[in-house]
Amino acid sequence: MKPFLGISQPWLRPLLVVGELLLIAALAFVASQRQLTLVLFLPLAIGLVLIFLRWPSLGLIVTSLAGMVVPFLGPSGLNVTMILVALLLGLWLLDMMVRERQIQLAPSPTLWPLLAFLVVAAISFGVGQLPWFSFAAHAPLGAQLGGLSIIVLSAGTFLLVANQVRDLSWLKMITWAFLAFAMLSIFIRSVVPEFGLSTEKWLQPVGAVYYIWVVSLALSQAALNRDLHPVWRIAL
């Protein structure tokens, strides 16, 4: 076995253990309760990153569902889904630069229009900072950055699926996981309250676009997926 960091001294491991214990004790006395909570979540976050590196498609499933469950809303509408998409994009770019040593995208006729759309969005954001009308107030910069980030992350998600989902079985799992959770959320929002139970804290609020995606995805599977049993197509 190779020595850790090139050091073979027998006292190194006990020293690391003692240092870790001292660090934990210092955090317990110095850190606030919020900071300690973040430290407890650190191993979970590291594990999540390792899982996403090993199975990127699984990360897409978690990302599509996490925003519906995790109660987090940051500045300019930032939510868990946007954070996880940014994480997946960063891991993908890091993998291409470090392991593959090249940035190569899957060939597709949609690639250049998508990149052109991103360039136009960036130019529009920059031009929008100019004072075109002296009598009109600018939208807050945070709101503008939030809108631009939605465009960038949406394009990034498109590229992620095209380049990371290389097995049809994973694409099926992503599709059915989204539809299954959508049906569950509709049941919880519409049926469960009829029994006098409050579901406000069970699921996070969604906009009308979410239901447009649910209907279009279900209808397209029912109309075009000939591998499905007729009963499932009718149910969709």
ROTILO-504392 format. One record per residue (C-alpha): x, y, z. Coordinates in Angstrom, 2 decimals. Layout:
ROTILO-504392
+---------+---------+---------+
|    east |   north |      up |
+---------+---------+---------+
|       X |       Y |       Z |
...
+---------+---------+---------+
END
This chain:
ROTILO-504392
+---------+---------+---------+
|    east |   north |      up |
+---------+---------+---------+
|    0.00 |    0.00 |    0.00 |
|    1.33 |    3.44 |   -0.90 |
|    1.92 |    5.82 |    2.04 |
|   -0.64 |    8.56 |    2.47 |
|    0.63 |   11.71 |    0.73 |
|    4.06 |   10.12 |    0.57 |
|    4.40 |   10.02 |    4.40 |
|    4.92 |    6.63 |    6.02 |
|    5.37 |    7.72 |    9.69 |
|    3.35 |    5.49 |   12.06 |
|    2.19 |    8.48 |   14.11 |
|    0.37 |   10.08 |   11.18 |
|   -2.95 |    8.23 |   11.56 |
|   -3.33 |    8.84 |   15.32 |
|   -2.48 |   12.48 |   14.68 |
|   -5.23 |   12.72 |   12.06 |
|   -7.74 |   11.15 |   14.46 |
|   -6.79 |   13.52 |   17.28 |
|   -6.95 |   16.48 |   14.89 |
|  -10.42 |   15.45 |   13.77 |
|  -11.63 |   15.15 |   17.36 |
|  -10.20 |   18.58 |   18.21 |
|  -11.90 |   20.05 |   15.13 |
|  -15.25 |   18.56 |   16.19 |
|  -14.83 |   19.94 |   19.71 |
|  -13.92 |   23.39 |   18.36 |
|  -16.98 |   23.40 |   16.10 |
|  -19.21 |   22.43 |   19.02 |
|  -18.04 |   25.44 |   21.05 |
|  -17.61 |   28.05 |   18.30 |
|  -20.09 |   27.30 |   15.52 |
|  -23.72 |   28.38 |   15.62 |
|  -26.60 |   25.91 |   15.45 |
|  -27.13 |   26.68 |   11.76 |
|  -23.45 |   26.08 |   11.00 |
|  -23.50 |   22.78 |   12.90 |
|  -26.54 |   21.70 |   10.88 |
|  -24.63 |   22.46 |    7.68 |
|  -21.68 |   20.38 |    8.93 |
|  -24.03 |   17.44 |    9.58 |
|  -25.35 |   17.70 |    6.02 |
|  -21.83 |   17.82 |    4.55 |
|  -21.33 |   13.99 |    4.38 |
|  -24.76 |   13.68 |    2.74 |
|  -23.82 |   16.31 |    0.16 |
|  -20.50 |   14.58 |   -0.57 |
|  -22.29 |   11.25 |   -0.96 |
|  -24.81 |   12.85 |   -3.30 |
|  -22.02 |   14.28 |   -5.46 |
|  -20.33 |   10.86 |   -5.69 |
|  -23.63 |    9.21 |   -6.68 |
|  -24.27 |   11.85 |   -9.33 |
|  -20.76 |   11.31 |  -10.70 |
|  -21.34 |    7.56 |  -10.92 |
|  -24.94 |    7.70 |  -12.20 |
|  -25.69 |   11.08 |  -13.82 |
|  -29.10 |    9.88 |  -15.03 |
|  -30.11 |    9.17 |  -11.44 |
|  -29.18 |   12.76 |  -10.64 |
|  -31.64 |   13.94 |  -13.30 |
|  -34.44 |   11.92 |  -11.65 |
|  -33.62 |   13.32 |   -8.21 |
|  -33.39 |   16.84 |   -9.63 |
|  -36.78 |   16.68 |  -11.35 |
|  -38.51 |   15.57 |   -8.14 |
|  -36.56 |   17.33 |   -5.38 |
|  -38.00 |   20.78 |   -6.08 |
|  -41.49 |   19.40 |   -5.42 |
|  -40.61 |   18.14 |   -1.95 |
|  -37.76 |   20.18 |   -0.42 |
|  -39.06 |   23.43 |    1.11 |
|  -36.37 |   25.84 |   -0.04 |
|  -36.85 |   29.12 |   -1.86 |
|  -33.83 |   31.37 |   -2.26 |
|  -33.37 |   34.84 |   -3.73 |
|  -34.94 |   35.53 |   -7.15 |
|  -36.94 |   32.31 |   -7.01 |
|  -33.91 |   30.03 |   -6.60 |
|  -35.02 |   26.52 |   -5.64 |
|  -33.51 |   23.07 |   -5.09 |
|  -34.09 |   21.97 |   -8.68 |
|  -32.08 |   24.91 |  -10.04 |
|  -29.26 |   24.25 |   -7.56 |
|  -29.09 |   20.55 |   -8.47 |
|  -29.15 |   21.30 |  -12.21 |
|  -26.22 |   23.70 |  -11.72 |
|  -24.42 |   20.98 |   -9.71 |
|  -24.99 |   18.37 |  -12.43 |
|  -23.74 |   20.79 |  -15.09 |
|  -20.64 |   21.54 |  -13.05 |
|  -19.91 |   17.84 |  -12.47 |
|  -20.41 |   17.10 |  -16.16 |
|  -18.02 |   19.87 |  -17.24 |
|  -15.50 |   18.81 |  -14.59 |
|  -15.66 |   15.20 |  -15.79 |
|  -15.05 |   16.26 |  -19.40 |
|  -12.09 |   18.48 |  -18.48 |
|  -10.41 |   16.19 |  -15.92 |
|  -11.20 |   12.62 |  -16.99 |
|  -11.96 |   12.87 |  -20.72 |
|   -9.65 |   15.89 |  -21.25 |
|  -11.91 |   17.26 |  -23.97 |
|  -15.24 |   19.07 |  -24.21 |
|  -17.31 |   17.15 |  -26.72 |
|  -21.07 |   17.43 |  -27.17 |
|  -23.36 |   14.90 |  -28.79 |
|  -23.89 |   15.85 |  -32.46 |
|  -27.39 |   17.19 |  -33.05 |
|  -29.04 |   19.73 |  -35.40 |
|  -30.53 |   21.35 |  -32.28 |
|  -27.12 |   22.26 |  -30.82 |
|  -26.35 |   25.45 |  -32.77 |
|  -29.86 |   26.96 |  -32.46 |
|  -29.68 |   26.29 |  -28.71 |
|  -26.27 |   27.98 |  -28.38 |
|  -27.52 |   30.88 |  -30.51 |
|  -30.50 |   31.23 |  -28.20 |
|  -28.15 |   31.46 |  -25.19 |
|  -26.06 |   34.13 |  -26.93 |
|  -29.20 |   36.14 |  -27.73 |
|  -30.38 |   35.81 |  -24.11 |
|  -27.00 |   37.08 |  -22.83 |
|  -27.03 |   40.02 |  -25.29 |
|  -30.61 |   40.82 |  -24.31 |
|  -29.64 |   40.84 |  -20.62 |
|  -26.72 |   43.18 |  -21.29 |
|  -28.69 |   45.54 |  -23.53 |
|  -31.48 |   45.55 |  -20.97 |
|  -29.20 |   47.29 |  -18.47 |
|  -29.09 |   50.44 |  -20.63 |
|  -31.45 |   53.30 |  -19.65 |
|  -33.68 |   53.22 |  -22.73 |
|  -36.60 |   55.02 |  -21.09 |
|  -35.86 |   57.61 |  -18.43 |
|  -39.42 |   57.47 |  -17.05 |
|  -39.48 |   53.67 |  -16.56 |
|  -37.91 |   51.92 |  -13.57 |
|  -35.62 |   48.97 |  -14.18 |
|  -36.61 |   45.55 |  -12.93 |
|  -34.46 |   44.49 |   -9.94 |
|  -31.15 |   43.00 |  -11.01 |
|  -31.85 |   39.88 |   -8.95 |
|  -35.08 |   39.24 |  -10.85 |
|  -33.28 |   39.70 |  -14.18 |
|  -30.52 |   37.29 |  -13.16 |
|  -33.15 |   34.82 |  -12.01 |
|  -34.86 |   34.95 |  -15.39 |
|  -31.56 |   34.58 |  -17.23 |
|  -30.54 |   31.64 |  -15.02 |
|  -33.78 |   29.81 |  -15.88 |
|  -32.94 |   30.13 |  -19.60 |
|  -29.33 |   29.01 |  -19.08 |
|  -30.24 |   26.09 |  -16.80 |
|  -33.02 |   24.97 |  -19.14 |
|  -30.57 |   24.84 |  -22.04 |
|  -28.08 |   23.10 |  -19.75 |
|  -30.67 |   20.47 |  -18.81 |
|  -31.35 |   19.86 |  -22.51 |
|  -27.63 |   19.26 |  -23.09 |
|  -27.34 |   17.12 |  -19.95 |
|  -30.05 |   14.72 |  -21.09 |
|  -28.64 |   14.57 |  -24.63 |
|  -25.12 |   13.80 |  -23.44 |
|  -25.57 |   11.94 |  -20.13 |
|  -28.62 |    9.74 |  -20.78 |
|  -27.08 |    7.20 |  -23.13 |
|  -29.33 |    4.26 |  -22.27 |
|  -32.99 |    4.07 |  -23.28 |
|  -33.84 |    2.39 |  -19.97 |
|  -32.70 |    5.49 |  -18.06 |
|  -34.80 |    7.72 |  -20.31 |
|  -37.81 |    5.51 |  -19.56 |
|  -37.13 |    5.70 |  -15.81 |
|  -36.89 |    9.51 |  -15.93 |
|  -40.16 |    9.75 |  -17.86 |
|  -42.13 |    7.35 |  -15.68 |
|  -40.70 |    8.75 |  -12.44 |
|  -41.87 |   12.23 |  -13.46 |
|  -45.34 |   11.00 |  -14.45 |
|  -45.73 |    8.80 |  -11.36 |
|  -44.79 |   11.59 |   -8.98 |
|  -47.03 |   14.01 |  -10.89 |
|  -50.01 |   11.69 |  -10.48 |
|  -49.20 |   11.30 |   -6.79 |
|  -48.94 |   15.06 |   -6.30 |
|  -52.26 |   15.64 |   -8.09 |
|  -53.90 |   13.04 |   -5.84 |
|  -52.43 |   14.62 |   -2.72 |
|  -53.47 |   18.14 |   -3.73 |
|  -57.01 |   17.26 |   -4.87 |
|  -58.21 |   14.20 |   -2.95 |
|  -56.44 |   14.20 |    0.43 |
|  -57.81 |   17.65 |    1.51 |
|  -61.33 |   16.24 |    1.07 |
|  -60.67 |   14.09 |    4.16 |
|  -59.87 |   17.18 |    6.25 |
|  -56.08 |   16.83 |    6.04 |
|  -53.87 |   19.81 |    5.26 |
|  -51.29 |   19.12 |    2.56 |
|  -49.70 |   22.57 |    2.33 |
|  -46.42 |   21.35 |    3.87 |
|  -46.32 |   18.06 |    1.98 |
|  -45.54 |   19.46 |   -1.44 |
|  -44.15 |   22.72 |   -2.72 |
|  -46.29 |   25.02 |   -4.89 |
|  -45.95 |   24.70 |   -8.65 |
|  -47.01 |   26.89 |  -11.57 |
|  -49.26 |   26.20 |  -14.51 |
|  -46.28 |   25.22 |  -16.70 |
|  -45.77 |   22.12 |  -14.54 |
|  -49.24 |   20.83 |  -15.42 |
|  -48.68 |   21.67 |  -19.09 |
|  -45.64 |   19.37 |  -19.00 |
|  -47.60 |   16.65 |  -17.22 |
|  -50.43 |   16.71 |  -19.76 |
|  -48.17 |   16.94 |  -22.82 |
|  -45.90 |   14.14 |  -21.59 |
|  -48.80 |   11.83 |  -20.72 |
|  -50.62 |   12.57 |  -23.98 |
|  -47.51 |   12.03 |  -26.10 |
|  -46.86 |    8.65 |  -24.44 |
|  -50.49 |    7.63 |  -24.93 |
|  -50.53 |    8.69 |  -28.58 |
|  -47.05 |    7.70 |  -29.75 |
|  -45.66 |    4.96 |  -27.50 |
|  -46.85 |    1.79 |  -29.26 |
|  -44.88 |   -0.41 |  -26.86 |
|  -47.35 |    0.37 |  -24.07 |
|  -50.29 |   -1.90 |  -23.35 |
|  -53.59 |   -0.32 |  -24.54 |
|  -54.83 |   -0.20 |  -20.91 |
|  -51.88 |    1.99 |  -19.90 |
|  -52.32 |    4.22 |  -22.93 |
|  -56.00 |    4.74 |  -22.04 |
|  -55.02 |    5.44 |  -18.42 |
|  -52.53 |    8.06 |  -19.57 |
+---------+---------+---------+
END
